[in-house]
Amino acid sequence: MPQDPRTKKLAALVVGYSLKVKPKENVVIAGSTEASDFMIALYKEILWRGAYPIPIINLPGLNPFFYQNAQKHQLEKYPDHFDYIVKQAQKYIGINTYFNTRELSGCDSKKIALRRKIIQPISNYIVNQKDKIRRCTVGYPCVALAQEAEMSLEDYENFVFEACLQDWQRNTQNINKLLSLFKKGRSVELLGENVDLKFKIRGKQAVADRGEENMPGGEIFMAPQKYTAEGYIKFDYPAIEAGNEVLGIYLEFKQGRVVKSTAEKNEEFLKQMLSADKNASYLGEFGIGCNPSINRFTKNLLFDEKINGTIHLALGMAYEENGGG
């Protein structure tokens, strides 16, 4: 089957624009079999630039089998091999696709939370140690995500490529105008239907995603100061985490911490995630979507947080560059 020419363009954009891969750099390509065409295109682009591609392939069905069968010592085993690979790399490409977006929905949420806590240092290294490694998370079309978005595969392919293959130099100019406003700010107040929430920010540490750390880009984000959030918010869209759709989320904050949480669907899962560790119930990010080609909700966070003209909040880990921890 012939490769979609847009796949090659996306690979060139990520390797050249987003990560600016240089000769003799180690570049991890982490993805699943649904993105095999894209992984091959990335491999070629990296090799042509004189760098060293390191493909890491996830096979469908392994994750649910692990959570259903792993013993305690296996859940708690730190992945030293993967840690070593990541810390030898200068660039990291994570491809956002799924064979089945609900494959973990029948798994024990406590096991999922425990495992994520164990591997958290690797994620933290990839996103925060920018002097050592640069990463880009990339969206790529696949059947499972098209189904989640309630779109045909062809329509979803067009949606994904249009969101990514843009004039990022022009977009950067518009993003920077909004960023300049928040860099002068010290506090944020969200007022509207189902929201009355205030928190302080370190405006100078607000950051723009111009398609370099995420593709698609198109977001401005900052870390609320940890103990400052006061008020409530009910979210219009569901959160999708580990195959679980949590719908109708309501959160109430006092001194920065979630003191009340409810959901119309999967409330127990929400509470498990909020109690995963001592920081999980604090705000880690406030973001504003500003990708002009994303105007619909697709149940894929990489795209949904960039919906033009929307805001979002994330709980837990904050980027160090935002002044968070």
Secondary structure, 3 states (H helix, E strand, C coil): CCCCHHHHHHHHHHHHHHCCCCCCCEEEEEEEHHHHHHHHHHHHHHHHCCCEEEEEEECCCHHHHHHHHCCHHHHCCCCHHHHHHHHHCCEEEEEECCCCCCCCCCCCHHHHHHHHHHHHHHHHHHHHCCCCCEEEEEECCCHHHHHHCCCCHHHHHHHHHHHHCCCHHHHHHHHHHHHHHHHCCCEEEEEECCEEEEEEECHHHCEEECCCCEECCCEEEECECCCCCEEEEECCCCEEECCEEEECCEEEEECCEEEEEECCECHHHHHHHHCCCCCCCEEEEEEEECECCCCCCCCCHHHHCCECCCEEEEECCCCHHHCCC
